[in-house]
Amino acid sequence: MILVLSGTGDGRWLTCELTRLGYRVGVIVSSSYGEELATEDGAVLVARGLPVDRCDWLQKIKAQAVVDSRHPFARDNATELTCDCEKLGILYLAVGREETSVGPGGLVFPTYSMQEAAEKAAGLGKTIFLTTGSHGLEHFTAFSQNHGIRLVVRVLPEHRVIKKCQDMNIKPKDIVAMQGPFSKQINKALFKMYRASVVVTKDSGQAGGTDTKIEAARSLKIPVVLVKRISTGGQELSRDEIMSIINVKLPPEQDWQR
């Protein structure tokens, strides 16, 4: 079985492609919506999160490869998982994304943590438009409550995410529940609508729409706080490179025999 740790468009693409080629695919998701998509895409096993006893579970499902296509900022246990796979002789492959090239034009301020991003954004404007989802939201709500800053958050339209925002005292009018990525035009319209004075985004690469957020904000002369990724030291590959490696090392016929 090929186990895909999903959560991005890359994960869904890989699941569909592997299934189409005849592989048995299991998918690890983080939401009920992800479960629906994985089932639609033909996964034979769908689970919400990895179990605590990872090694025993990976052996039980007879995983031959683990493809980590989670969001670049959601791979906290990647090092431990890599070690588990190496110990068990399981192929571990991670989907990579190129860093966003900000180009000339200024107005982009790199930071390396959500805490640093919150501090920087608070010093740049009184209306922060947060496009990083609900993870790390607490760093921004602290500044919002203590310094009279309006915080507008764009998050996935899922009940648990919206409830988290409400529990952190974010007003309904400041919750933008939409699923991206978004075009430059949509970003520009939203930034204007909410009168953003600073935009915060993670460097999720072109696949995550980081470039269109920056372009939209620059066109409105709005500063952007960019949260950069800190490398975990592991090799990251493109979707096509991952498919090529799997095809060579684990042909579909071999997978079905397990």
For each residue, the residues with C-beta under 8 A, 3 or more apart:
1: 23 24 25 26 44 45 61 62 63 64 255 258
2: 18 23 24 25 26 63 64 65 67 246 250 255
3: 25 26 27 28 58 61 63 65 66 67
4: 11 14 15 18 25 26 27 28 43 67 69
5: 11 28 50 66 67 68 69 70
6: 11 12 15 27 28 29 34 38 69 70
7: 11 29 30 34 69 70 71 74
8: 11 12 69 70 71 95 207 208
9: 12 13 207
10: 13 14 69 95 207 239
11: 4 5 6 7 8 14 15 27 67 69 70 95
12: 6 8 9 15 16 37 38 41
13: 9 10 16 17 239
14: 4 10 11 17 18 67 69 95 239 242 243
15: 4 6 11 12 18 19 25 27 38 41 42 43
16: 12 13 19 20 41 42
17: 13 14 20 21 239 243
18: 2 4 14 15 21 23 25 243 246
19: 15 16 22 23 25 41 42 43
20: 16 17
21: 17 18 247 252
22: 19 252 253 255 256
23: 1 2 18 19 246 252 255 256
24: 1 2 44 255 256 258
25: 1 2 3 4 15 18 19 41 42 43 44 45
26: 1 2 3 4 43 44 45 46 47 61 63
27: 3 4 6 11 15 34 38 41 43 45 46 47
28: 3 4 5 6 47 48 49 50
29: 6 7 34 35 37 38 46 47 48 49
30: 7 34 48 49 74
31: 34 35 48 156 158 160
32: 35 36 158
33: 36 37 156 158
34: 6 7 27 29 30 31 37 38
35: 29 31 32 38 39 46 48
36: 32 33 39 40
37: 12 29 33 34 40 41
38: 6 12 15 27 29 34 35 41 43 46
39: 35 36 43 46
40: 36 37
41: 12 15 16 19 25 27 37 38
42: 15 16 19 25
43: 4 15 19 25 26 27 38 39 46
44: 1 24 25 26
45: 1 25 26 27 61
46: 26 27 29 35 38 39 43
47: 26 27 28 29 50 51
48: 28 29 30 31 35
49: 28 29 30
50: 5 28 47 54 57 77 81
51: 47 54 57
52:
53: 56 57
54: 50 51 57 58 80 81 84
55: 58 59 84 87 88
56: 53 59 60
57: 50 51 53 54 60 61
58: 3 54 55 61 63 66 84 85 88 90
59: 55 56 62 63 88
60: 56 57
61: 1 3 26 45 57 58
62: 1 59 258
63: 1 2 3 26 58 59 66 90
64: 1 2 90 91 250 255 258
65: 2 3 90 91 92 93 246 249 250
66: 3 5 58 63 81 85 90 91 92 93
67: 2 3 4 5 11 14 93 94 95 242 246
68: 5 75 78 81 92 93 94 95
69: 4 5 6 7 8 10 11 14 94 95
70: 5 6 7 8 11 74 75
71: 7 8 74 75 204 208
72: 75 96 97 202 203 204 205 229
73: 135 202 204 227 229
74: 7 30 70 71 135
75: 68 70 71 72 78 94 232
76:
77: 50 80 81
78: 68 75 81 82 94 232 234
79: 82 83 232 233 234
80: 54 77 83 84
81: 50 54 66 68 77 78 84 85 92
82: 78 79 85 86 92 234
83: 79 80 86 87
84: 54 55 58 80 81 87 88 90
85: 58 66 81 82 88 90 91 92
86: 82 83 89 90 92
87: 55 83 84
88: 55 58 59 84 85
89: 86
90: 58 63 64 65 66 84 85 86
91: 64 65 66 85 245 246 249 250
92: 65 66 68 81 82 85 86
93: 65 66 67 68 237 242 245 246
94: 67 68 69 75 78 234 235 236 237
95: 8 10 11 14 67 68 69 236 237 238 239 242
96: 72 235 236 237 238
97: 72 204 205 206 207 208 236
98: 205 206
99: 203 205 228 229
100: 203 204 205 206 210 211 214 226
101: 211
102: 105 108 214 226
103:
104:
105: 102 108 218
106:
107: 217 218 221 222 223 224
108: 102 105 214 223 224 226
109: 120 124 223 224 225 226
110: 226 228
111: 116 117 120 225 226 227 228
112: 116 227 228 230
113: 116 117 227
114: 117 118 132 135 136 139 140 227
115: 118 119 139
116: 111 112 113 119 120 227
117: 111 113 114 120 121 132 139 200 225 227
118: 114 115 121 122 139 140 142 143 200
119: 115 116 122 123 143
120: 109 111 116 117 123 124 225
121: 117 118 124 125 128 140 143 198 200 225
122: 118 119 128 143 147 149
123: 119 120
124: 109 120 121 197 198 223 225
125: 121 128 196 197 198 222 223
126: 148 149 150 197
127: 149 150 152 194 195 196 197 198
128: 121 122 125 140 143 144 149 150 151 152 196 197 198 199 200
129: 152 154 190 191 194 196 198 199 200
130: 137 140 151 152 153 154 200
131: 154 199 200 201 213
132: 114 117 135 136 200 201 202 227
133: 137 154 155 156 161
134: 137 153 155 156 161 164 165
135: 73 74 114 132
136: 114 132 139 140
137: 130 133 134 140 141 153 164 165 168
138: 141 142 168
139: 114 115 117 118 136 142 143
140: 114 118 121 128 130 136 137 143 144 151 153 200
141: 137 138 144 145 151 168 169 170
142: 118 138 139 145 146
143: 118 119 121 122 128 139 140 146 147 149 151
144: 128 140 141 147 149 150 151
145: 141 142 169
146: 142 143
147: 122 143 144
148: 126
149: 122 126 127 128 143 144
150: 126 127 128 144 174
151: 128 130 140 141 143 144 170 174
152: 127 128 129 130 174 176 194 196
153: 130 134 137 140 165 170 174 175 176
154: 129 130 131 133 176 177 178 180 190
155: 133 134 158 161 162 165 175 176 177
156: 31 33 133 134 161 177 179
157: 161 162 177 178 179
158: 31 32 33 155 161 162
159: 162 163
160: 31 163 164
161: 133 134 155 156 157 158 164 165 177
162: 155 157 158 159 165 166 175 177
163: 159 160 166 167
164: 134 137 160 161 167 168
165: 134 137 153 155 161 162 168 170 175
166: 162 163 169 170 172 175
167: 163 164
168: 137 138 141 164 165
169: 141 145 166
170: 141 151 153 165 166 174 175
171: 174 175
172: 166 175
173:
174: 150 151 152 153 170 171 194
175: 153 155 162 165 166 170 171 172
176: 152 153 154 155 190 194
177: 154 155 156 157 161 162
178: 154 157 182
179: 156 157
180: 154 208 209
181: 207 208 209 212
182: 178 186 187 190 209 212 213
183: 186 187 212
184: 187 188 212 215 216 219
185: 188 189 216
186: 182 183 189 190
187: 182 183 184 190 191 209 212 213 215 216 217
188: 184 185 191 192 216 219 220
189: 185 186 192 193
190: 129 154 176 182 186 187 193 194 196
191: 129 187 188 194 196 199 216 217 220 222
192: 188 189 195 196 220
193: 189 190
194: 127 129 152 174 176 190 191
195: 127 192
196: 125 127 128 129 152 190 191 192 199 217 220 222
197: 124 125 126 127 128 222 223
198: 121 124 125 127 128 129 222 223 224 225
199: 128 129 131 191 196 213 217 222 223 224 225
200: 117 118 121 128 129 130 131 132 140 224 225 227
201: 131 132 204 210 213 214 224 225 226 227
202: 72 73 132 208 210 226 227 229
203: 72 99 100 210 226 227 228 229
204: 71 72 73 97 100 201 207 208 209 210
205: 72 97 98 99 100 208 210
206: 97 98 100 209 210 211
207: 8 9 10 97 181 204
208: 8 71 97 180 181 202 204 205
209: 180 181 182 187 204 206 212 213
210: 100 201 202 203 204 205 206 213 214 226
211: 100 101 206 214 215
212: 181 182 183 184 187 209 215 216
213: 131 182 187 199 201 209 210 216 217 224
214: 100 102 108 201 210 211 217 218 224 226
215: 184 187 211 212 218 219
216: 184 185 187 188 191 212 213 219 220
217: 107 187 191 196 199 213 214 220 222 223 224
218: 105 107 214 215 221 222 224
219: 184 188 215 216
220: 188 191 192 196 216 217
221: 107 218
222: 107 125 191 196 197 198 199 217 218
223: 107 108 109 124 125 197 198 199 217
224: 107 108 109 198 199 200 201 213 214 217 218
225: 109 111 117 120 121 124 198 199 200 201
226: 100 102 108 109 110 111 201 202 203 210 214
227: 73 111 112 113 114 116 117 132 200 201 202 203
228: 99 110 111 112 203
229: 72 73 99 202 203
230: 112
231:
232: 75 78 79
233: 79
234: 78 79 82 94
235: 94 96
236: 94 95 96 97
237: 93 94 95 96 241 242 245
238: 95 96 241 242
239: 10 13 14 17 95 242 243
240: 243 244
241: 237 238 244 245
242: 14 67 93 95 237 238 239 245 246
243: 14 17 18 239 240 246 247
244: 240 241 247 248
245: 91 93 237 241 242 248 249
246: 2 18 23 65 67 91 93 242 243 249 250
247: 21 243 244 250 251
248: 244 245
249: 65 91 245 246
250: 2 64 65 91 246 247 254 255
251: 247 254 255
252: 21 22 23 255 256
253: 22 256 257
254: 250 251 257 258
255: 1 2 22 23 24 64 250 251 252 258
256: 22 23 24 252 253
257: 253 254
258: 1 24 62 64 254 255
